[in-house]
Structures are given as C-alpha cells and as structure tokens.
C-alpha cells in the first residue's frame, strides 16, 4: 500500500510503503497494537502478553519481543517522515547509560519544541563521538539549523568547527534544559527494563522509542480536553497509515 500526504512545513508529497506482514501468523491490527503498547507505556513483554490475553488474543511474550524488534524501527521511521520540518534551534546533550555493566553514552538532539531529532549510543564522549553524532544528525534531519545549544563539553566545540562551522554555537549549561529534560522518559524505561544488555539493543530500542512514544504525547496541558482528543484521534490515524492498518478491509 502506498500512502501519499502533504507534510506540514515542507509543501511536498512524501510516499512510503507500509511494512510487509507476509508470512506472519497474526494480522496487522494485533502486531501494531502490541508494538504500540510496548513503546508507548512502560510495560514488559510479559505485561503486553497479559494485556492481549485480557482481550482474548493469545500471543507469547517472545512473539511480542520479536515483532517489536522487527517493526519498531520501521514504524518510528514512518512517523518521522510525516513530521513537520524540525525547528532551526537544536539542543544537544549526552548522558551516561549502563549497558551490561559498562558505562556508555547516549547522545540526543531535540529542537526548540522538544521534538527528538535523533539519538546515538556511543562508547565515548570525545570529539570523534561528537563529530559522528553531528554528521548522523544532519543526515537524519536533512536540514541545517540556525543555532545549536550544548553544555560546556569541549568536544562539542571541536566537532562544531569541523562539521558545521557556519552554524551559531551557544555553549551554556543553563540554556540546555530542554535537551536534558528529554532524557527523562528514557530513564523511566531504563529502570523498568533494568538496564540494557548490548549497545546494539539499546540503540534499536531507543531509536524506536524516541520515534513512537512522543507521537502519542501531545502537549495536552496547552489544550482543552476536546482539542486533546481531536489531536490524539489525528495521531492515531497517522499511526494506522504508518503501520498499514488503514489499508486493511473493514471487518464484516
């Protein structure tokens, strides 16, 4: 199924195919619902299994895990393609994460509206790591910001001069609260999952999580109840398009 829609702020059409479910035992509605439950709420695979059982669907926690691994990143990519163009002010930050007992670093970039632009798990936080993240970020966002805001880590300044010297760089601890606050949902999931077991597993999960979870977290405190419901209805419609549920024939 091919979807075509106008992305706000870009003025052009984006075409994308929904994932293929050929050969899978469960229909797309069940697969997408399991993935939604796992990435939207702080649930374990076994808890998703229990919630599905309460709805009369028998699916093992291992099947839920495999479907989240297979489709999580694809769904996240689909949602990212439908986002408006990111803002021109980017906040970058890095925090340590414990992976299999070893300290690694999670690099994150958000725009001025708090939209997560990209994440990258790396072994270090030196200039090479900052440069690698900058280049990945520019490739993912497909645009260049007007200004980037970071803390006082010197690696940012060195990488900035090498990768995007024409972009204004503001380095100040107090200006970067937006990026630091964006780590909070990750910390919550990290506690529920009792840490990550591998760098690759952490990267896959956090990339999908940062693409799916925020999609269902509108800024409800700035809306009336009816506005929030309308916004969530629209977001679920986009989810159905991304996952392919919208293309399924209606039940008799």
DRENPA-3360 file (N, C-alpha, C; in nm, 2 decimals, always signed):
BEGIN
1 = XXXXXXXX = +0.08/-0.12/+0.00/+0.00/+0.00/+0.00/+0.09/+0.12/+0.00 ~ +0.06/+0.22/-0.09/+0.14/+0.34/-0.10/+0.06/+0.46/-0.04 ~ +0.12/+0.53/+0.05/+0.05/+0.65/+0.11/+0.11/+0.77/+0.06 ~ +0.03/+0.87/+0.03/+0.08/+1.00/-0.01/+0.01/+1.11/+0.07 ~ +0.09/+1.20/+0.12/+0.03/+1.30/+0.20/+0.12/+1.42/+0.21 ~ +0.07/+1.54/+0.23/+0.15/+1.66/+0.24/+0.20/+1.67/+0.38 ~ +0.33/+1.69/+0.40/+0.39/+1.71/+0.53/+0.39/+1.86/+0.56 ~ +0.33/+1.90/+0.67/+0.33/+2.04/+0.70/+0.47/+2.10/+0.71;
9 = XXXXXXXX = +0.49/+2.22/+0.65/+0.61/+2.29/+0.66/+0.71/+2.25/+0.54 ~ +0.67/+2.14/+0.46/+0.76/+2.10/+0.35/+0.70/+2.13/+0.22 ~ +0.57/+2.13/+0.21/+0.50/+2.17/+0.09/+0.52/+2.07/-0.02 ~ +0.55/+1.94/+0.01/+0.58/+1.84/-0.09/+0.52/+1.71/-0.05 ~ +0.50/+1.62/-0.14/+0.44/+1.49/-0.11/+0.55/+1.39/-0.07 ~ +0.52/+1.31/+0.03/+0.61/+1.20/+0.07/+0.54/+1.07/+0.05 ~ +0.60/+0.98/-0.02/+0.54/+0.85/-0.04/+0.62/+0.74/+0.04 ~ +0.54/+0.65/+0.10/+0.61/+0.55/+0.18/+0.52/+0.43/+0.18;
17 = XXXXXXXX = +0.58/+0.31/+0.18/+0.51/+0.19/+0.18/+0.50/+0.14/+0.32 ~ +0.38/+0.08/+0.36/+0.37/+0.02/+0.49/+0.45/-0.11/+0.50 ~ +0.50/-0.15/+0.61/+0.57/-0.28/+0.62/+0.50/-0.40/+0.57 ~ +0.57/-0.50/+0.52/+0.51/-0.62/+0.48/+0.49/-0.71/+0.59 ~ +0.37/-0.77/+0.60/+0.33/-0.87/+0.70/+0.32/-1.01/+0.64 ~ +0.37/-1.03/+0.53/+0.35/-1.16/+0.46/+0.42/-1.27/+0.54 ~ +0.35/-1.38/+0.56/+0.41/-1.49/+0.64/+0.39/-1.48/+0.79 ~ +0.33/-1.37/+0.84/+0.31/-1.36/+0.98/+0.17/-1.42/+1.02;
25 = XXXXXXXX = +0.17/-1.48/+1.14/+0.05/-1.55/+1.18/-0.06/-1.45/+1.22 ~ -0.02/-1.35/+1.29/-0.12/-1.25/+1.34/-0.14/-1.14/+1.24 ~ -0.26/-1.09/+1.24/-0.30/-0.98/+1.15/-0.23/-0.85/+1.19 ~ -0.22/-0.75/+1.10/-0.15/-0.63/+1.13/-0.21/-0.55/+1.25 ~ -0.34/-0.56/+1.27/-0.40/-0.49/+1.39/-0.34/-0.54/+1.52 ~ -0.32/-0.67/+1.53/-0.26/-0.73/+1.66/-0.11/-0.69/+1.67 ~ -0.04/-0.70/+1.56/+0.10/-0.67/+1.56/+0.12/-0.53/+1.60 ~ +0.05/-0.44/+1.53/+0.07/-0.29/+1.56/+0.03/-0.25/+1.70;
33 = XXXXXXXX = -0.07/-0.32/+1.75/-0.12/-0.29/+1.88/-0.02/-0.33/+1.99 ~ +0.04/-0.45/+1.97/+0.15/-0.50/+2.06/+0.26/-0.40/+2.06 ~ +0.31/-0.36/+1.94/+0.42/-0.26/+1.93/+0.38/-0.13/+2.00 ~ +0.26/-0.08/+1.97/+0.22/+0.04/+2.04/+0.22/+0.03/+2.19 ~ +0.16/-0.08/+2.24/+0.16/-0.09/+2.39/+0.30/-0.09/+2.45 ~ +0.39/-0.16/+2.38/+0.53/-0.17/+2.44/+0.61/-0.04/+2.44 ~ +0.60/+0.03/+2.33/+0.68/+0.15/+2.31/+0.61/+0.28/+2.37 ~ +0.47/+0.27/+2.39/+0.40/+0.38/+2.44/+0.40/+0.38/+2.59;
41 = XXXXXXXX = +0.39/+0.26/+2.66/+0.38/+0.26/+2.80/+0.50/+0.18/+2.86 ~ +0.53/+0.20/+2.99/+0.64/+0.13/+3.05/+0.60/-0.01/+3.09 ~ +0.59/-0.10/+2.98/+0.55/-0.23/+3.00/+0.66/-0.33/+2.96 ~ +0.66/-0.45/+3.02/+0.75/-0.55/+2.98/+0.68/-0.63/+2.87 ~ +0.75/-0.72/+2.81/+0.69/-0.81/+2.71/+0.58/-0.90/+2.77 ~ +0.61/-0.95/+2.89/+0.51/-1.03/+2.95/+0.38/-0.96/+2.99 ~ +0.40/-0.83/+3.03/+0.28/-0.75/+3.06/+0.20/-0.72/+2.93 ~ +0.26/-0.70/+2.82/+0.19/-0.69/+2.69/+0.12/-0.82/+2.66;
49 = XXXXXXXX = +0.18/-0.93/+2.68/+0.12/-1.06/+2.66/-0.01/-1.07/+2.75 ~ +0.00/-1.03/+2.87/-0.12/-1.03/+2.96/-0.23/-0.94/+2.92 ~ -0.20/-0.82/+2.88/-0.30/-0.73/+2.83/-0.37/-0.78/+2.70 ~ -0.29/-0.85/+2.62/-0.35/-0.90/+2.50/-0.44/-1.02/+2.53 ~ -0.40/-1.10/+2.63/-0.48/-1.21/+2.67/-0.62/-1.17/+2.73 ~ -0.61/-1.05/+2.80/-0.74/-0.99/+2.86/-0.83/-0.96/+2.75 ~ -0.78/-0.94/+2.63/-0.87/-0.90/+2.51/-0.90/-1.03/+2.43 ~ -0.86/-1.14/+2.48/-0.89/-1.27/+2.41/-0.79/-1.30/+2.30;
57 = XXXXXXXX = -0.67/-1.24/+2.30/-0.57/-1.27/+2.20/-0.46/-1.34/+2.27 ~ -0.43/-1.46/+2.22/-0.32/-1.54/+2.28/-0.19/-1.52/+2.20 ~ -0.10/-1.45/+2.26/+0.03/-1.42/+2.19/+0.14/-1.43/+2.30 ~ +0.25/-1.50/+2.27/+0.35/-1.52/+2.37/+0.44/-1.39/+2.38 ~ +0.50/-1.37/+2.50/+0.59/-1.26/+2.52/+0.71/-1.26/+2.42 ~ +0.75/-1.38/+2.38/+0.87/-1.39/+2.29/+0.82/-1.34/+2.15 ~ +0.70/-1.37/+2.11/+0.65/-1.32/+1.98/+0.64/-1.17/+1.99 ~ +0.59/-1.11/+2.10/+0.58/-0.97/+2.12/+0.72/-0.91/+2.10;
65 = XXXXXXXX = +0.82/-0.97/+2.16/+0.96/-0.92/+2.15/+1.01/-0.92/+2.01 ~ +0.99/-1.03/+1.94/+1.03/-1.03/+1.80/+0.96/-0.93/+1.71 ~ +0.83/-0.91/+1.73/+0.76/-0.81/+1.65/+0.81/-0.67/+1.68 ~ +0.84/-0.64/+1.81/+0.88/-0.51/+1.84/+1.02/-0.48/+1.78 ~ +1.11/-0.58/+1.78/+1.24/-0.57/+1.72/+1.22/-0.55/+1.57 ~ +1.14/-0.63/+1.51/+1.13/-0.62/+1.36/+1.06/-0.50/+1.31 ~ +0.95/-0.45/+1.38/+0.87/-0.35/+1.33/+0.89/-0.21/+1.40 ~ +0.95/-0.21/+1.52/+0.96/-0.09/+1.59/+1.03/+0.02/+1.52;
73 = XXXXXXXX = +1.14/-0.01/+1.46/+1.22/+0.09/+1.39/+1.15/+0.14/+1.26 ~ +1.08/+0.04/+1.19/+1.01/+0.08/+1.07/+0.90/+0.17/+1.10 ~ +0.82/+0.14/+1.21/+0.71/+0.23/+1.25/+0.77/+0.37/+1.29 ~ +0.88/+0.37/+1.36/+0.94/+0.50/+1.40/+0.98/+0.58/+1.28 ~ +1.04/+0.51/+1.18/+1.08/+0.58/+1.06/+0.96/+0.64/+0.99 ~ +0.85/+0.57/+0.98/+0.73/+0.62/+0.92/+0.68/+0.74/+0.98 ~ +0.68/+0.74/+1.11/+0.63/+0.86/+1.19/+0.72/+0.98/+1.17 ~ +0.85/+0.95/+1.16/+0.95/+1.06/+1.14/+0.93/+1.13/+1.01;
81 = XXXXXXXX = +0.90/+1.05/+0.91/+0.88/+1.10/+0.77/+0.76/+1.19/+0.76 ~ +0.67/+1.17/+0.85/+0.54/+1.25/+0.85/+0.55/+1.37/+0.94 ~ +0.66/+1.40/+1.01/+0.67/+1.51/+1.10/+0.69/+1.64/+1.02 ~ +0.65/+1.75/+1.07/+0.69/+1.88/+1.01/+0.84/+1.90/+1.01 ~ +0.89/+1.99/+0.93/+1.03/+2.02/+0.93/+1.08/+2.06/+1.07 ~ +1.19/+2.01/+1.12/+1.23/+2.05/+1.26/+1.26/+2.20/+1.27 ~ +1.25/+2.25/+1.39/+1.29/+2.39/+1.42/+1.43/+2.42/+1.39 ~ +1.47/+2.55/+1.39/+1.60/+2.59/+1.35/+1.69/+2.60/+1.47;
89 = XXXXXXXX = +1.65/+2.57/+1.59/+1.73/+2.58/+1.71/+1.74/+2.44/+1.77 ~ +1.86/+2.38/+1.77/+1.87/+2.24/+1.82/+1.95/+2.24/+1.95 ~ +1.90/+2.16/+2.04/+1.96/+2.14/+2.17/+2.02/+2.00/+2.17 ~ +2.15/+1.99/+2.21/+2.22/+1.86/+2.21/+2.27/+1.83/+2.35 ~ +2.27/+1.71/+2.39/+2.31/+1.67/+2.52/+2.35/+1.52/+2.52 ~ +2.43/+1.48/+2.61/+2.47/+1.34/+2.63/+2.46/+1.30/+2.77 ~ +2.42/+1.18/+2.80/+2.41/+1.13/+2.94/+2.47/+0.98/+2.93 ~ +2.52/+0.94/+3.05/+2.57/+0.80/+3.05/+2.45/+0.71/+3.07;
97 = XXXXXXXX = +2.47/+0.59/+3.01/+2.38/+0.48/+3.03/+2.46/+0.35/+3.07 ~ +2.41/+0.27/+3.15/+2.47/+0.15/+3.19/+2.43/+0.04/+3.10 ~ +2.52/-0.02/+3.03/+2.48/-0.13/+2.93/+2.57/-0.25/+2.97 ~ +2.50/-0.36/+3.02/+2.57/-0.48/+3.05/+2.69/-0.45/+3.15 ~ +2.66/-0.36/+3.25/+2.76/-0.32/+3.35/+2.86/-0.22/+3.31 ~ +2.86/-0.18/+3.18/+2.96/-0.09/+3.14/+2.90/+0.05/+3.11 ~ +2.98/+0.16/+3.13/+2.92/+0.29/+3.11/+2.94/+0.33/+2.96 ~ +2.83/+0.37/+2.90/+2.83/+0.42/+2.76/+2.76/+0.55/+2.77;
105 = XXXXXXXX = +2.75/+0.61/+2.65/+2.69/+0.75/+2.64/+2.58/+0.76/+2.54 ~ +2.47/+0.81/+2.58/+2.35/+0.84/+2.49/+2.35/+0.98/+2.45 ~ +2.37/+1.00/+2.32/+2.37/+1.14/+2.26/+2.23/+1.16/+2.21 ~ +2.18/+1.28/+2.23/+2.04/+1.32/+2.19/+2.04/+1.46/+2.14 ~ +1.95/+1.48/+2.04/+1.93/+1.62/+1.99/+1.78/+1.64/+1.98 ~ +1.73/+1.75/+2.03/+1.59/+1.79/+2.01/+1.59/+1.93/+1.96 ~ +1.47/+1.97/+1.90/+1.46/+2.11/+1.85/+1.39/+2.19/+1.96 ~ +1.36/+2.32/+1.93/+1.31/+2.41/+2.04/+1.17/+2.37/+2.09;
113 = XXXXXXXX = +1.10/+2.28/+2.01/+0.97/+2.24/+2.05/+0.98/+2.11/+2.13 ~ +1.10/+2.05/+2.15/+1.12/+1.93/+2.22/+1.11/+1.81/+2.14 ~ +1.09/+1.82/+2.01/+1.09/+1.70/+1.92/+1.23/+1.64/+1.91 ~ +1.23/+1.51/+1.94/+1.36/+1.43/+1.93/+1.40/+1.42/+1.78 ~ +1.52/+1.47/+1.75/+1.56/+1.46/+1.61/+1.64/+1.34/+1.59 ~ +1.72/+1.29/+1.68/+1.80/+1.17/+1.67/+1.86/+1.13/+1.80 ~ +1.90/+1.01/+1.81/+1.98/+0.96/+1.93/+2.09/+0.87/+1.88 ~ +2.19/+0.86/+1.95/+2.30/+0.77/+1.92/+2.37/+0.72/+2.04;
121 = XXXXXXXX = +2.39/+0.59/+2.06/+2.46/+0.53/+2.17/+2.60/+0.51/+2.13 ~ +2.70/+0.56/+2.21/+2.84/+0.55/+2.17/+2.92/+0.52/+2.30 ~ +3.04/+0.47/+2.27/+3.13/+0.43/+2.39/+3.19/+0.55/+2.46 ~ +3.21/+0.66/+2.38/+3.28/+0.77/+2.44/+3.20/+0.90/+2.42 ~ +3.26/+1.01/+2.48/+3.20/+1.14/+2.45/+3.31/+1.24/+2.42 ~ +3.40/+1.19/+2.33/+3.51/+1.28/+2.29/+3.48/+1.35/+2.16 ~ +3.58/+1.41/+2.09/+3.55/+1.49/+1.97/+3.50/+1.40/+1.86 ~ +3.57/+1.28/+1.85/+3.53/+1.18/+1.74/+3.38/+1.14/+1.76;
129 = XXXXXXXX = +3.34/+1.12/+1.88/+3.20/+1.08/+1.91/+3.10/+1.19/+1.87 ~ +3.14/+1.32/+1.91/+3.06/+1.43/+1.88/+3.05/+1.46/+1.73 ~ +3.16/+1.44/+1.66/+3.16/+1.46/+1.52/+3.07/+1.35/+1.45 ~ +3.08/+1.23/+1.50/+3.00/+1.12/+1.44/+2.85/+1.15/+1.46 ~ +2.82/+1.20/+1.58/+2.68/+1.23/+1.60/+2.63/+1.35/+1.52 ~ +2.71/+1.46/+1.50/+2.68/+1.57/+1.42/+2.64/+1.53/+1.28 ~ +2.73/+1.45/+1.22/+2.71/+1.40/+1.08/+2.59/+1.32/+1.07 ~ +2.57/+1.23/+1.16/+2.44/+1.15/+1.16/+2.32/+1.23/+1.17;
137 = XXXXXXXX = +2.33/+1.33/+1.26/+2.21/+1.42/+1.28/+2.18/+1.50/+1.16 ~ +2.28/+1.55/+1.09/+2.25/+1.63/+0.97/+2.19/+1.54/+0.86 ~ +2.24/+1.42/+0.85/+2.18/+1.33/+0.75/+2.04/+1.29/+0.78 ~ +2.01/+1.27/+0.91/+1.87/+1.23/+0.95/+1.78/+1.34/+0.94 ~ +1.81/+1.46/+0.98/+1.72/+1.58/+0.98/+1.71/+1.64/+0.84 ~ +1.81/+1.62/+0.76/+1.81/+1.67/+0.62/+1.79/+1.82/+0.61 ~ +1.84/+1.89/+0.71/+1.84/+2.03/+0.71/+1.95/+2.08/+0.81 ~ +1.98/+2.20/+0.80/+2.09/+2.26/+0.88/+2.02/+2.36/+0.98;
145 = XXXXXXXX = +2.06/+2.36/+1.11/+1.99/+2.45/+1.20/+2.05/+2.59/+1.19 ~ +1.98/+2.68/+1.25/+2.04/+2.82/+1.26/+2.13/+2.83/+1.38 ~ +2.10/+2.76/+1.48/+2.19/+2.76/+1.60/+2.18/+2.63/+1.67 ~ +2.29/+2.58/+1.74/+2.29/+2.47/+1.82/+2.33/+2.51/+1.96 ~ +2.27/+2.45/+2.06/+2.29/+2.48/+2.20/+2.34/+2.35/+2.27 ~ +2.45/+2.36/+2.34/+2.51/+2.25/+2.41/+2.55/+2.29/+2.55 ~ +2.59/+2.19/+2.63/+2.66/+2.23/+2.75/+2.80/+2.26/+2.72 ~ +2.89/+2.27/+2.83/+3.02/+2.31/+2.81/+3.13/+2.20/+2.77;
153 = XXXXXXXX = +3.08/+2.09/+2.74/+3.17/+1.98/+2.69/+3.25/+2.03/+2.57 ~ +3.38/+2.03/+2.58/+3.47/+2.08/+2.48/+3.46/+2.01/+2.35 ~ +3.42/+1.88/+2.35/+3.40/+1.80/+2.23/+3.30/+1.86/+2.13 ~ +3.20/+1.93/+2.19/+3.10/+1.99/+2.10/+3.16/+2.10/+2.02 ~ +3.24/+2.18/+2.08/+3.30/+2.30/+2.01/+3.40/+2.25/+1.90 ~ +3.48/+2.15/+1.93/+3.57/+2.10/+1.83/+3.50/+2.04/+1.71 ~ +3.40/+1.95/+1.74/+3.32/+1.89/+1.63/+3.24/+1.99/+1.55 ~ +3.19/+2.10/+1.62/+3.11/+2.20/+1.56/+3.20/+2.27/+1.45;
161 = XXXXXXXX = +3.32/+2.30/+1.49/+3.41/+2.37/+1.40/+3.45/+2.29/+1.28 ~ +3.45/+2.16/+1.29/+3.48/+2.07/+1.18/+3.36/+2.03/+1.09 ~ +3.24/+2.02/+1.15/+3.13/+1.97/+1.07/+3.03/+2.08/+1.03 ~ +3.00/+2.18/+1.11/+2.91/+2.28/+1.08/+2.95/+2.42/+1.13 ~ +3.07/+2.47/+1.08/+3.13/+2.59/+1.13/+3.04/+2.71/+1.10 ~ +2.95/+2.71/+1.00/+2.87/+2.83/+0.97/+2.75/+2.84/+1.06 ~ +2.72/+2.74/+1.15/+2.61/+2.74/+1.24/+2.65/+2.80/+1.37 ~ +2.57/+2.89/+1.42/+2.60/+2.95/+1.55/+2.60/+2.84/+1.66;
169 = XXXXXXXX = +2.69/+2.85/+1.75/+2.70/+2.76/+1.86/+2.70/+2.83/+1.99 ~ +2.60/+2.80/+2.08/+2.59/+2.85/+2.21/+2.62/+2.75/+2.31 ~ +2.72/+2.77/+2.39/+2.76/+2.67/+2.49/+2.74/+2.73/+2.63 ~ +2.63/+2.67/+2.70/+2.60/+2.72/+2.83/+2.51/+2.62/+2.90 ~ +2.55/+2.59/+3.02/+2.48/+2.48/+3.10/+2.33/+2.52/+3.12 ~ +2.30/+2.64/+3.15/+2.16/+2.68/+3.18/+2.07/+2.68/+3.06 ~ +2.12/+2.69/+2.94/+2.04/+2.70/+2.82/+1.99/+2.57/+2.77 ~ +2.04/+2.46/+2.82/+2.02/+2.33/+2.76/+1.92/+2.24/+2.84;
177 = XXXXXXXX = +1.83/+2.30/+2.92/+1.74/+2.22/+2.99/+1.64/+2.14/+2.91 ~ +1.61/+2.19/+2.79/+1.52/+2.12/+2.70/+1.57/+1.98/+2.66 ~ +1.70/+1.98/+2.63/+1.76/+1.85/+2.59/+1.78/+1.76/+2.71 ~ +1.81/+1.82/+2.83/+1.83/+1.74/+2.95/+1.70/+1.68/+2.99 ~ +1.59/+1.76/+2.98/+1.46/+1.71/+3.02/+1.41/+1.59/+2.93 ~ +1.45/+1.59/+2.80/+1.41/+1.49/+2.71/+1.46/+1.35/+2.74 ~ +1.56/+1.35/+2.84/+1.62/+1.22/+2.88/+1.52/+1.15/+2.98 ~ +1.43/+1.22/+3.04/+1.35/+1.16/+3.15/+1.27/+1.04/+3.11;
185 = XXXXXXXX = +1.20/+1.04/+2.99/+1.13/+0.92/+2.95/+1.22/+0.80/+2.93 ~ +1.34/+0.82/+2.88/+1.44/+0.72/+2.86/+1.48/+0.66/+3.00 ~ +1.51/+0.75/+3.09/+1.54/+0.70/+3.23/+1.43/+0.61/+3.29 ~ +1.31/+0.65/+3.27/+1.20/+0.57/+3.32/+1.20/+0.43/+3.26 ~ +1.21/+0.42/+3.12/+1.21/+0.29/+3.06/+1.34/+0.21/+3.10 ~ +1.45/+0.28/+3.12/+1.57/+0.21/+3.16/+1.55/+0.14/+3.29 ~ +1.48/+0.21/+3.38/+1.45/+0.14/+3.51/+1.36/+0.02/+3.50 ~ +1.26/+0.04/+3.42/+1.16/-0.07/+3.40/+1.23/-0.19/+3.34;
193 = XXXXXXXX = +1.32/-0.17/+3.24/+1.39/-0.27/+3.17/+1.51/-0.33/+3.25 ~ +1.54/-0.26/+3.36/+1.66/-0.30/+3.44/+1.78/-0.29/+3.36 ~ +1.79/-0.19/+3.28/+1.91/-0.16/+3.20/+1.91/-0.23/+3.07 ~ +2.01/-0.20/+2.99/+2.02/-0.26/+2.85/+2.13/-0.36/+2.85 ~ +2.12/-0.46/+2.76/+2.21/-0.57/+2.76/+2.32/-0.55/+2.66 ~ +2.30/-0.47/+2.55/+2.40/-0.45/+2.45/+2.38/-0.32/+2.39 ~ +2.49/-0.27/+2.33/+2.49/-0.13/+2.26/+2.39/-0.14/+2.15 ~ +2.39/-0.24/+2.07/+2.30/-0.25/+1.96/+2.16/-0.26/+2.00;
201 = XXXXXXXX = +2.13/-0.34/+2.10/+1.99/-0.35/+2.15/+1.94/-0.22/+2.21 ~ +2.03/-0.14/+2.28/+1.99/-0.01/+2.33/+1.97/+0.08/+2.22 ~ +2.05/+0.08/+2.11/+2.03/+0.17/+2.00/+1.90/+0.15/+1.93 ~ +1.87/+0.02/+1.91/+1.75/-0.02/+1.84/+1.62/+0.02/+1.92 ~ +1.63/-0.01/+2.05/+1.51/+0.02/+2.13/+1.49/+0.18/+2.14 ~ +1.60/+0.25/+2.17/+1.59/+0.39/+2.20/+1.55/+0.47/+2.07 ~ +1.60/+0.42/+1.95/+1.56/+0.49/+1.83/+1.41/+0.47/+1.80 ~ +1.36/+0.35/+1.82/+1.22/+0.33/+1.80/+1.14/+0.40/+1.91;
209 = XXXXXXXX = +1.18/+0.39/+2.03/+1.11/+0.45/+2.14/+1.10/+0.60/+2.12 ~ +1.21/+0.67/+2.08/+1.21/+0.81/+2.06/+1.13/+0.86/+1.94 ~ +1.09/+0.76/+1.85/+1.01/+0.80/+1.74/+0.86/+0.77/+1.76 ~ +0.83/+0.67/+1.84/+0.69/+0.63/+1.86/+0.63/+0.69/+1.99 ~ +0.70/+0.68/+2.10/+0.64/+0.74/+2.22/+0.60/+0.88/+2.22 ~ +0.69/+0.97/+2.17/+0.65/+1.12/+2.16/+0.53/+1.14/+2.07 ~ +0.51/+1.06/+1.97/+0.40/+1.08/+1.88/+0.26/+1.08/+1.96 ~ +0.26/+1.00/+2.06/+0.14/+0.99/+2.14/+0.14/+1.07/+2.27;
217 = XXXXXXXX = +0.23/+1.17/+2.27/+0.24/+1.26/+2.39/+0.22/+1.40/+2.34 ~ +0.10/+1.44/+2.30/+0.09/+1.58/+2.26/+0.10/+1.67/+2.39 ~ +0.12/+1.80/+2.36/+0.13/+1.89/+2.48/-0.01/+1.92/+2.53 ~ -0.07/+1.82/+2.60/-0.21/+1.83/+2.64/-0.23/+1.94/+2.74 ~ -0.13/+1.98/+2.82/-0.15/+2.09/+2.92/-0.18/+2.22/+2.85 ~ -0.15/+2.23/+2.72/-0.18/+2.36/+2.65/-0.31/+2.35/+2.57 ~ -0.38/+2.24/+2.58/-0.51/+2.22/+2.50/-0.63/+2.20/+2.60 ~ -0.74/+2.23/+2.54/-0.87/+2.19/+2.61/-0.88/+2.04/+2.59;
225 = XXXXXXXX = -0.97/+1.98/+2.67/-0.99/+1.83/+2.66/-1.04/+1.79/+2.52 ~ -1.13/+1.87/+2.46/-1.18/+1.84/+2.33/-1.07/+1.85/+2.23 ~ -0.98/+1.95/+2.24/-0.87/+1.97/+2.15/-0.77/+1.85/+2.16 ~ -0.75/+1.81/+2.28/-0.65/+1.70/+2.30/-0.71/+1.57/+2.24 ~ -0.84/+1.54/+2.26/-0.90/+1.43/+2.20/-0.89/+1.43/+2.05 ~ -0.92/+1.55/+1.99/-0.91/+1.56/+1.84/-0.76/+1.54/+1.79 ~ -0.67/+1.59/+1.87/-0.53/+1.57/+1.83/-0.49/+1.43/+1.84 ~ -0.53/+1.36/+1.94/-0.50/+1.22/+1.96/-0.56/+1.13/+1.85;
233 = XXXXXXXX = -0.69/+1.17/+1.81/-0.76/+1.10/+1.70/-0.68/+1.11/+1.57 ~ -0.63/+1.23/+1.55/-0.55/+1.25/+1.43/-0.42/+1.17/+1.43 ~ -0.36/+1.17/+1.55/-0.23/+1.09/+1.56/-0.25/+0.94/+1.55 ~ -0.36/+0.89/+1.60/-0.39/+0.75/+1.58/-0.42/+0.72/+1.43 ~ -0.48/+0.82/+1.36/-0.50/+0.80/+1.22/-0.37/+0.79/+1.14 ~ -0.27/+0.87/+1.18/-0.14/+0.86/+1.12/-0.07/+0.73/+1.15 ~ -0.09/+0.68/+1.28/-0.03/+0.55/+1.32/-0.09/+0.44/+1.23 ~ -0.22/+0.45/+1.21/-0.28/+0.34/+1.12/-0.23/+0.35/+0.98;
241 = XXXXXXXX = -0.20/+0.47/+0.93/-0.14/+0.48/+0.80/+0.00/+0.42/+0.80 ~ +0.08/+0.45/+0.90/+0.22/+0.41/+0.90/+0.23/+0.26/+0.92 ~ +0.14/+0.20/+1.00/+0.15/+0.05/+1.02/+0.08/-0.03/+0.92 ~ -0.01/+0.04/+0.84/-0.08/-0.04/+0.74/-0.22/-0.08/+0.78 ~ -0.26/-0.05/+0.90/-0.39/-0.08/+0.95/-0.50/-0.01/+0.87 ~ -0.47/+0.11/+0.82/-0.57/+0.19/+0.75/-0.60/+0.12/+0.61 ~ -0.51/+0.04/+0.56/-0.53/-0.02/+0.43/-0.60/-0.16/+0.44 ~ -0.63/-0.20/+0.56/-0.69/-0.33/+0.58/-0.84/-0.32/+0.55;
249 = XXXX = -0.91/-0.42/+0.49/-1.05/-0.42/+0.46/-1.13/-0.42/+0.59 ~ -1.24/-0.35/+0.60/-1.32/-0.34/+0.72/-1.38/-0.48/+0.75 ~ -1.39/-0.51/+0.88/-1.45/-0.64/+0.92/-1.59/-0.64/+0.89 ~ -1.64/-0.76/+0.85/-1.78/-0.77/+0.82/-1.87/-0.76/+0.94;
% end
